[in-house]
Amino acid sequence: MRQLGQLQSIKEELERIGYQIIAVSADVPADARKTGDRRGFTFFLISDQNMIGSRALGIAWQNPRNKQVLPVPGVFILDQEGKIKFEYINPDHRVRLDNKVLTSEAKAALK
């Protein structure tokens, strides 16, 4: 959820340049909603508990120890037609995209 907190901190800037944040959680819908409320997220936080979206994006992986399917953290910038203009995917969940890089890429994707 650290990445989502970082997104919340630049939400206004991204909205000013024309973007909307939609975050996806592997949690069940009720848990995703509770997390969003508890952390004060003011963007959409939707559930992908069955990993359908994560599989479609190619970012789902199966934990070999418990066979649980989880998403690899990622950030995607889409245009108004839904085409991916920028993506950041890192299998190491501890390494997150810097907010300055994200806002710079968001601005560049508008051109």
Contacts in CASP RR format, 6 or more apart in sequence:
PFRMAT RR
TARGET T0000
AUTHOR 0000-0000-0000
METHOD contacts of the structure
MODEL  1
MRQLGQLQSIKEELERIGYQIIAVSADVPADARKTGDRRGFTFFLISDQN
MIGSRALGIAWQNPRNKQVLPVPGVFILDQEGKIKFEYINPDHRVRLDNK
VLTSEAKAALK
1 35 0 8 1.000
1 39 0 8 1.000
2 96 0 8 1.000
3 73 0 8 1.000
3 74 0 8 1.000
3 75 0 8 1.000
3 96 0 8 1.000
3 97 0 8 1.000
4 23 0 8 1.000
4 36 0 8 1.000
4 39 0 8 1.000
4 41 0 8 1.000
4 45 0 8 1.000
5 39 0 8 1.000
5 41 0 8 1.000
6 96 0 8 1.000
6 99 0 8 1.000
7 21 0 8 1.000
7 23 0 8 1.000
7 43 0 8 1.000
8 39 0 8 1.000
8 40 0 8 1.000
8 41 0 8 1.000
8 42 0 8 1.000
8 43 0 8 1.000
9 99 0 8 1.000
10 99 0 8 1.000
10 102 0 8 1.000
10 103 0 8 1.000
11 21 0 8 1.000
11 42 0 8 1.000
11 43 0 8 1.000
13 103 0 8 1.000
14 20 0 8 1.000
14 21 0 8 1.000
14 102 0 8 1.000
14 103 0 8 1.000
14 106 0 8 1.000
17 103 0 8 1.000
17 106 0 8 1.000
17 107 0 8 1.000
17 110 0 8 1.000
18 110 0 8 1.000
19 77 0 8 1.000
19 106 0 8 1.000
20 43 0 8 1.000
20 44 0 8 1.000
21 43 0 8 1.000
21 44 0 8 1.000
22 43 0 8 1.000
22 44 0 8 1.000
22 46 0 8 1.000
23 41 0 8 1.000
23 43 0 8 1.000
23 44 0 8 1.000
23 45 0 8 1.000
23 46 0 8 1.000
24 45 0 8 1.000
24 46 0 8 1.000
24 47 0 8 1.000
24 48 0 8 1.000
24 53 0 8 1.000
24 54 0 8 1.000
24 71 0 8 1.000
25 31 0 8 1.000
25 32 0 8 1.000
25 35 0 8 1.000
25 45 0 8 1.000
25 46 0 8 1.000
25 47 0 8 1.000
25 48 0 8 1.000
26 47 0 8 1.000
26 48 0 8 1.000
26 49 0 8 1.000
26 51 0 8 1.000
26 54 0 8 1.000
26 70 0 8 1.000
26 71 0 8 1.000
27 35 0 8 1.000
27 47 0 8 1.000
27 49 0 8 1.000
28 47 0 8 1.000
28 49 0 8 1.000
29 46 0 8 1.000
29 47 0 8 1.000
29 49 0 8 1.000
31 47 0 8 1.000
32 45 0 8 1.000
32 46 0 8 1.000
32 47 0 8 1.000
33 45 0 8 1.000
35 41 0 8 1.000
35 45 0 8 1.000
36 45 0 8 1.000
48 54 0 8 1.000
48 71 0 8 1.000
51 60 0 8 1.000
51 69 0 8 1.000
51 70 0 8 1.000
51 71 0 8 1.000
53 60 0 8 1.000
54 60 0 8 1.000
54 69 0 8 1.000
54 71 0 8 1.000
54 72 0 8 1.000
55 69 0 8 1.000
57 76 0 8 1.000
59 71 0 8 1.000
59 72 0 8 1.000
59 74 0 8 1.000
59 89 0 8 1.000
60 69 0 8 1.000
60 70 0 8 1.000
60 71 0 8 1.000
60 72 0 8 1.000
61 69 0 8 1.000
61 70 0 8 1.000
61 71 0 8 1.000
61 72 0 8 1.000
61 91 0 8 1.000
62 68 0 8 1.000
62 69 0 8 1.000
62 70 0 8 1.000
63 69 0 8 1.000
63 70 0 8 1.000
72 89 0 8 1.000
72 90 0 8 1.000
72 91 0 8 1.000
72 93 0 8 1.000
73 89 0 8 1.000
73 90 0 8 1.000
73 93 0 8 1.000
73 96 0 8 1.000
74 87 0 8 1.000
74 88 0 8 1.000
74 89 0 8 1.000
74 90 0 8 1.000
74 97 0 8 1.000
75 86 0 8 1.000
75 87 0 8 1.000
75 88 0 8 1.000
75 97 0 8 1.000
75 102 0 8 1.000
76 84 0 8 1.000
76 86 0 8 1.000
76 87 0 8 1.000
76 88 0 8 1.000
77 84 0 8 1.000
77 85 0 8 1.000
77 86 0 8 1.000
77 87 0 8 1.000
77 105 0 8 1.000
77 106 0 8 1.000
77 109 0 8 1.000
78 84 0 8 1.000
78 85 0 8 1.000
79 85 0 8 1.000
79 109 0 8 1.000
85 109 0 8 1.000
86 105 0 8 1.000
86 106 0 8 1.000
86 108 0 8 1.000
86 109 0 8 1.000
88 97 0 8 1.000
88 101 0 8 1.000
88 102 0 8 1.000
90 96 0 8 1.000
90 97 0 8 1.000
END
